[in-house]
Amino acid sequence: MLLFNGRFTPFMWMHMFVMRFAIAIVLLGRGDRVIKINRELWPWQVSSIVFGARKAVELPAGAAKLSGIEVGDLLEFEARASAVD
């Protein structure tokens, strides 16, 4: 999982230029609430442009569906110690 913080509020989008595999992108608004899900974004595609998005979570393709993430859900993040010292 990768977490991206938006630099260009009030909207956010992601691209798949030069990528070689599909991913899912979950776009979050204020308070880390899910406002849009691109469940399978393939190489050379562009995600939805989402106004109000503050963060984007990049997951393996299909992971958002398998985990049951839906628009309106609240995601919580916790810091983990690095496995590499």
C-alpha positions, 0 to 999 in steps of 0.5 A: 500500500502506498499513501499519497498526500495531495499537493494540489487541493481542491482536487486530485488524480493519478496516472498510470503512465509507464506502469506495467500492471493494474492497481486500485486507487482509493481517494480520500477526502477530509477526515480520511473518508472514502470519496471515490474508488477506481477499482482497476486502473490499467497501464496508460490510464488516468484515474478519475479527477476527484474534487475534494480529494486530499489523499490517495491510497494505492492498492493491488488491483482487486484489493479494494473490492476484496476488503469491502472498501466502499464510498463513505467508509472512514479509513484509519492509518497507524504508523508501523515500525520499519522491518529494515534497520 
